[in-house]
Amino acid sequence: MALPGPLLVQTICLSVVIMIRKFLAGLSFLLVYQSAAAQGRINVRISNFENDKGSCIVCVYDNAKSFSEKGGTPVSCQTVPIAGKTASAVFESLKAGPYAVMVIHDANNNRKFDNNFLGIPKEGYGASQNKLPFAAAPRFEENKITVTDNATTTTNIRLRYIF
């Protein structure tokens, strides 16, 4: 027995709506899964510490303004131990794009970058491409590295000490 015209149309429309909802639910799951999986990481290796005293502060920045400003906001920071005059840090779940890494040897563990009365650094410092101007702060453009989805980018940073 065939369904009457309006009831048949209503049944077909309801079936189509249910199929579309299932499709959209599946699609949204895939998009969420893909965006969560499509992230990169930075592996930072730091060398040339004068000694193993204190700790190493490693910060990752995603733009020039925050990288070059005193008190600029990093994407992430870690304080890591120094052993054998080396240290390392790993930053995960980073979106694809340019980043720069800044490192300081916090020899006295006061959680800040110490300078003398002339503004000259008293502690070691470094940046992701090891481009460190002598009389100026490192620049984002010269030290940027590129993070890609589902990949690890490694940067080897050699600390510089002025005194």
Backbone bond lengths (Angstrom), bond angles and torsions (degrees), N, CA, C in turn:
res aa  C-N    CA-C-N  psi(-1)  N-CA   C-N-CA  omega(-1)  CA-C   N-CA-C  phi
1 M - - - 1.433 - - 1.524 108.72 -
2 A 1.294 115.90 128.01 1.456 122.31 -177.58 1.519 110.20 -82.72
3 L 1.346 114.57 146.79 1.458 120.10 177.71 1.522 109.81 -75.57
4 P 1.314 117.79 147.57 1.451 120.35 175.90 1.528 109.96 -63.41
5 G 1.318 118.08 155.40 1.463 125.46 -175.01 1.516 115.15 -47.64
6 P 1.342 121.68 -60.30 1.456 121.76 -176.81 1.524 112.76 -62.76
7 L 1.330 118.02 -36.69 1.458 120.94 179.72 1.522 110.66 -68.76
8 L 1.325 117.70 -37.12 1.465 122.45 177.40 1.524 110.32 -63.76
9 V 1.312 117.89 -45.31 1.466 122.36 179.48 1.525 110.03 -63.10
10 Q 1.325 116.98 -41.85 1.458 121.31 179.81 1.530 110.64 -64.19
11 T 1.313 118.73 -40.88 1.461 123.22 178.90 1.522 110.56 -65.22
12 I 1.320 117.17 -42.97 1.470 121.36 179.58 1.526 109.63 -64.56
13 C 1.317 117.63 -44.92 1.468 121.42 179.64 1.526 111.03 -60.80
14 L 1.313 117.00 -42.98 1.455 121.35 178.90 1.530 110.77 -62.63
15 S 1.320 117.29 -41.62 1.468 121.73 178.06 1.521 110.75 -63.16
16 V 1.316 117.21 -41.71 1.465 121.34 179.42 1.528 110.10 -65.34
17 V 1.316 118.00 -43.36 1.464 121.98 178.85 1.526 110.33 -60.78
18 I 1.313 117.79 -43.55 1.469 121.59 178.93 1.525 110.32 -63.26
19 M 1.331 117.91 -43.01 1.470 121.05 179.27 1.529 110.55 -63.85
20 I 1.330 117.60 -41.86 1.464 120.98 179.72 1.528 110.20 -64.21
21 R 1.319 117.83 -42.81 1.468 120.98 178.50 1.525 111.54 -61.81
22 K 1.315 117.51 -42.09 1.473 120.99 178.23 1.525 110.31 -64.06
23 F 1.323 116.08 -41.86 1.461 120.74 179.77 1.532 110.18 -62.96
24 L 1.329 117.40 -47.20 1.464 121.28 -179.71 1.526 111.82 -64.73
25 A 1.319 117.45 -37.84 1.468 120.59 177.23 1.529 110.18 -62.99
26 G 1.317 116.75 -44.60 1.462 120.67 178.02 1.518 111.88 -64.69
27 L 1.325 116.78 -41.28 1.459 121.34 179.48 1.526 110.87 -64.78
28 S 1.316 117.54 -43.54 1.464 119.74 179.47 1.528 110.89 -64.54
29 F 1.322 118.49 -37.05 1.462 121.41 176.02 1.527 110.06 -61.12
30 L 1.323 117.11 -45.13 1.461 120.53 179.89 1.520 111.52 -63.51
31 L 1.325 117.43 -41.19 1.458 120.22 179.82 1.520 111.44 -65.62
32 V 1.319 117.60 -42.25 1.463 120.97 177.99 1.521 109.73 -64.92
33 Y 1.308 117.66 -44.54 1.460 121.69 179.93 1.521 110.24 -62.20
34 Q 1.337 117.16 -44.60 1.455 120.71 -178.38 1.521 110.78 -65.95
35 S 1.338 118.76 -42.99 1.459 119.92 -178.79 1.525 110.94 -67.14
36 A 1.317 117.93 -32.73 1.461 120.25 177.77 1.521 110.62 -71.71
37 A 1.315 117.11 -35.78 1.457 120.90 -177.65 1.523 111.90 -81.73
38 A 1.318 117.63 -27.19 1.458 121.42 -174.37 1.524 110.40 -86.86
39 Q 1.315 116.53 68.61 1.449 121.63 177.72 1.515 109.00 -136.36
40 G 1.328 115.21 153.05 1.450 119.59 -177.76 1.514 112.16 -108.94
41 R 1.328 114.14 -178.46 1.460 119.76 179.01 1.519 109.55 -143.67
42 I 1.315 115.26 156.68 1.463 122.14 176.15 1.521 107.68 -119.73
43 N 1.316 115.27 127.09 1.456 122.86 175.07 1.531 106.63 -103.88
44 V 1.328 117.54 117.61 1.462 122.26 -176.62 1.522 109.17 -109.15
45 R 1.323 116.00 125.43 1.469 122.01 175.99 1.522 107.51 -116.79
46 I 1.323 116.28 126.04 1.459 120.98 -175.83 1.520 109.21 -118.02
47 S 1.334 115.95 134.01 1.467 121.00 -179.90 1.530 109.85 -134.25
48 N 1.319 115.21 176.83 1.459 124.39 176.10 1.534 113.38 74.44
49 F 1.334 117.20 29.85 1.460 119.55 172.95 1.523 108.39 -69.19
50 E 1.321 117.44 142.11 1.467 120.84 176.29 1.517 111.52 -67.52
51 N 1.349 115.89 -32.00 1.461 121.35 -178.61 1.526 108.40 -159.97
52 D 1.322 116.02 -179.77 1.469 120.96 -179.72 1.530 112.71 -97.81
53 K 1.326 117.60 11.68 1.466 121.21 -178.98 1.525 110.69 -71.80
54 G 1.322 115.18 149.16 1.457 120.21 175.60 1.514 112.62 72.57
55 S 1.313 115.12 -146.37 1.463 121.20 -178.71 1.526 109.23 -144.84
56 C 1.306 115.16 176.24 1.459 121.84 -179.56 1.529 108.32 -117.47
57 I 1.324 116.55 127.55 1.463 121.25 176.85 1.525 107.74 -102.83
58 V 1.327 115.64 123.44 1.468 122.50 -176.99 1.527 107.76 -120.18
59 C 1.335 116.59 123.76 1.467 120.79 -179.24 1.523 110.48 -127.28
60 V 1.333 115.34 142.38 1.466 122.90 179.33 1.527 108.45 -112.06
61 Y 1.337 115.48 132.47 1.468 122.21 -179.68 1.527 109.08 -122.25
62 D 1.341 115.86 149.22 1.462 119.35 179.96 1.524 113.78 -115.25
63 N 1.344 117.26 9.81 1.466 118.91 176.07 1.522 110.10 -156.53
64 A 1.333 115.11 158.44 1.458 121.68 -174.87 1.524 112.42 -65.26
65 K 1.321 117.15 -38.17 1.463 119.63 -176.19 1.528 111.55 -62.54
66 S 1.312 117.17 -49.93 1.468 119.02 -178.44 1.530 111.67 -70.32
67 F 1.332 117.53 -29.33 1.468 121.17 179.75 1.525 111.21 -68.78
68 S 1.322 117.24 -40.63 1.459 119.92 -173.01 1.526 114.19 -92.65
69 E 1.331 117.99 -18.98 1.460 120.50 -179.50 1.521 111.83 -79.09
70 K 1.319 116.05 139.89 1.459 119.25 172.09 1.524 106.81 -68.11
71 G 1.307 116.65 127.14 1.456 120.55 -177.15 1.517 113.53 79.77
72 G 1.357 117.58 13.08 1.464 120.82 177.22 1.520 110.38 -62.03
73 T 1.319 115.91 152.14 1.460 120.54 -175.48 1.527 111.47 -88.55
74 P 1.321 117.90 116.82 1.466 120.49 177.37 1.529 111.15 -80.30
75 V 1.321 115.28 161.63 1.462 121.04 172.56 1.522 108.91 -66.95
76 S 1.331 115.32 -41.78 1.461 120.92 -178.99 1.523 109.57 -160.18
77 C 1.332 116.39 149.78 1.471 122.65 175.48 1.519 109.42 -134.64
78 Q 1.315 114.85 148.11 1.461 121.05 174.65 1.520 108.66 -135.96
79 T 1.313 116.22 144.91 1.454 121.88 170.21 1.519 106.13 -107.89
80 V 1.336 115.45 120.67 1.465 120.11 -174.34 1.528 109.85 -123.42
81 P 1.332 116.59 153.29 1.466 120.31 179.30 1.527 111.49 -75.25
82 I 1.324 114.41 158.55 1.463 122.11 176.40 1.521 107.24 -108.80
83 A 1.319 116.63 131.99 1.466 121.30 178.25 1.519 108.37 -142.59
84 G 1.310 116.49 128.31 1.460 119.84 -179.67 1.519 112.27 62.88
85 K 1.327 116.38 33.14 1.466 123.95 -179.53 1.527 113.36 60.56
86 T 1.343 115.90 25.76 1.464 121.52 175.25 1.529 108.98 -137.31
87 A 1.315 115.02 163.45 1.465 121.29 176.15 1.523 107.79 -152.51
88 S 1.318 116.18 164.16 1.470 119.66 176.74 1.522 109.61 -150.83
89 A 1.327 114.45 155.71 1.465 121.59 178.48 1.519 108.05 -147.51
90 V 1.322 115.98 151.72 1.463 121.74 177.33 1.523 108.02 -128.12
91 F 1.325 115.72 129.46 1.461 122.39 176.72 1.517 107.75 -113.33
92 E 1.329 116.25 120.58 1.463 121.50 -176.15 1.521 111.10 -112.05
93 S 1.320 114.89 170.13 1.473 123.03 176.08 1.520 112.39 59.59
94 L 1.336 116.25 41.38 1.460 120.89 177.64 1.524 110.14 -95.22
95 K 1.315 116.45 139.21 1.462 120.93 175.40 1.525 108.58 -69.48
96 A 1.311 116.96 151.07 1.458 121.11 177.31 1.522 109.30 -61.75
97 G 1.340 115.96 141.29 1.456 120.32 178.56 1.513 111.69 148.07
98 P 1.339 116.40 -175.49 1.464 120.36 -179.32 1.530 111.76 -82.79
99 Y 1.324 115.05 142.92 1.463 122.47 176.95 1.527 107.99 -141.71
100 A 1.316 116.43 159.82 1.460 122.12 170.27 1.524 106.98 -134.85
101 V 1.323 115.38 144.79 1.460 121.34 -177.93 1.524 108.70 -112.66
102 M 1.324 116.21 134.51 1.462 122.57 175.64 1.523 107.78 -118.68
103 V 1.332 115.93 137.14 1.462 121.96 -177.03 1.521 109.10 -130.56
104 I 1.340 116.70 139.42 1.463 120.00 170.51 1.527 109.32 -132.74
105 H 1.318 114.84 147.32 1.461 121.46 173.40 1.524 106.05 -91.30
106 D 1.309 116.51 102.22 1.464 122.14 179.35 1.531 107.70 -84.57
107 A 1.322 115.23 77.25 1.462 121.61 -171.40 1.525 113.27 -61.58
108 N 1.329 117.25 -30.31 1.467 119.73 -178.26 1.533 112.76 -105.53
109 N 1.315 117.14 9.85 1.478 123.05 177.13 1.529 113.87 53.68
110 N 1.330 117.45 37.77 1.465 119.23 177.69 1.536 112.05 -97.12
111 R 1.326 117.11 6.37 1.473 124.39 176.27 1.527 113.84 63.24
112 K 1.341 117.19 27.25 1.461 119.83 174.30 1.524 109.64 -147.44
113 F 1.322 114.81 163.51 1.454 122.52 -178.21 1.524 107.87 -90.26
114 D 1.319 116.49 109.75 1.459 121.07 -174.63 1.525 112.00 -83.94
115 N 1.341 115.04 136.14 1.465 122.93 176.49 1.523 108.56 -125.04
116 N 1.339 116.33 159.59 1.462 119.03 175.17 1.532 109.54 -84.24
117 F 1.327 117.44 -174.70 1.467 120.81 -175.75 1.531 112.75 -65.30
118 L 1.327 118.61 -17.80 1.465 122.18 176.56 1.532 112.38 -91.41
119 G 1.324 116.53 -3.11 1.465 120.18 -178.34 1.517 113.70 88.74
120 I 1.322 117.11 7.80 1.465 121.54 179.89 1.528 108.52 -83.56
121 P 1.332 117.28 132.67 1.475 120.60 -177.67 1.527 112.66 -58.74
122 K 1.332 114.82 135.16 1.463 121.60 175.32 1.527 111.20 -97.45
123 E 1.335 116.62 -10.61 1.463 121.88 -178.68 1.530 108.98 -121.00
124 G 1.326 115.03 159.45 1.454 120.10 179.24 1.522 111.76 -70.14
125 Y 1.324 115.96 151.15 1.459 121.28 179.53 1.523 109.52 -148.73
126 G 1.322 116.21 162.25 1.457 120.81 179.06 1.514 110.63 -162.72
127 A 1.328 115.22 168.92 1.463 121.55 179.09 1.525 109.03 -141.64
128 S 1.320 116.06 162.89 1.462 122.95 -167.06 1.525 116.17 -57.20
129 Q 1.308 120.21 -32.97 1.470 120.48 177.80 1.527 111.80 -105.89
130 N 1.330 116.51 9.78 1.466 122.61 179.93 1.525 113.08 59.61
131 K 1.331 116.87 26.83 1.470 122.21 176.24 1.524 106.99 -95.14
132 L 1.322 115.39 98.82 1.458 121.51 -174.71 1.523 110.02 -124.11
133 P 1.333 118.18 99.04 1.462 119.81 176.69 1.526 109.65 -59.70
134 F 1.315 117.03 146.72 1.461 119.45 -175.69 1.523 112.31 -68.21
135 A 1.319 117.94 -44.66 1.463 120.16 -173.60 1.525 113.05 -112.17
136 A 1.321 117.12 25.26 1.470 119.93 179.87 1.523 109.23 -149.78
137 A 1.311 115.08 164.73 1.467 120.27 177.41 1.528 109.67 -72.82
138 P 1.323 117.90 150.79 1.470 120.40 175.95 1.527 110.36 -59.59
139 R 1.332 116.20 149.45 1.461 121.38 -179.58 1.525 110.62 -106.82
140 F 1.309 115.25 143.36 1.465 122.77 -178.90 1.529 111.13 -57.42
141 E 1.321 117.31 -50.84 1.471 121.15 -175.25 1.524 112.06 -58.96
142 E 1.317 117.85 -35.96 1.461 121.38 -179.27 1.524 112.70 -78.79
143 N 1.311 117.23 -19.75 1.464 120.98 -175.13 1.516 114.25 -115.55
144 K 1.327 117.29 7.36 1.462 118.36 -176.15 1.525 111.61 -73.21
145 I 1.307 113.95 147.85 1.456 123.43 173.41 1.525 106.22 -126.21
146 T 1.315 116.83 156.64 1.456 120.12 -176.52 1.519 110.50 -108.11
147 V 1.313 114.95 126.82 1.462 121.77 175.72 1.519 107.35 -98.36
148 T 1.333 115.77 133.01 1.463 120.89 177.00 1.522 109.07 -116.72
149 D 1.330 114.76 158.64 1.463 120.18 -179.23 1.524 111.18 -60.72
150 N 1.311 115.78 139.84 1.465 123.82 174.32 1.524 113.44 56.58
151 A 1.338 116.93 34.10 1.461 120.31 179.99 1.528 109.38 -141.57
152 T 1.336 115.03 158.64 1.457 121.63 175.86 1.517 108.76 -107.75
153 T 1.318 116.22 128.07 1.459 122.67 175.13 1.523 106.54 -104.53
154 T 1.323 116.84 127.54 1.466 121.00 -179.34 1.518 109.43 -109.11
155 T 1.319 115.80 134.80 1.459 120.68 174.72 1.527 108.63 -127.04
156 N 1.319 115.90 135.32 1.463 122.91 178.90 1.523 108.13 -107.10
157 I 1.308 116.37 114.52 1.463 121.56 -175.45 1.521 109.57 -108.44
158 R 1.320 115.26 128.90 1.459 122.27 177.61 1.528 107.51 -107.06
159 L 1.335 116.33 118.08 1.462 120.43 -177.21 1.518 111.95 -67.75
160 R 1.327 114.22 149.99 1.463 121.53 175.51 1.528 107.93 -118.58
161 Y 1.324 114.82 137.63 1.463 121.82 174.24 1.520 107.05 -120.03
162 I 1.327 117.28 130.36 1.464 121.01 179.04 1.524 109.67 -80.36
163 F 1.326 117.02 -45.40 1.468 121.24 179.56 1.496 109.68 -121.34
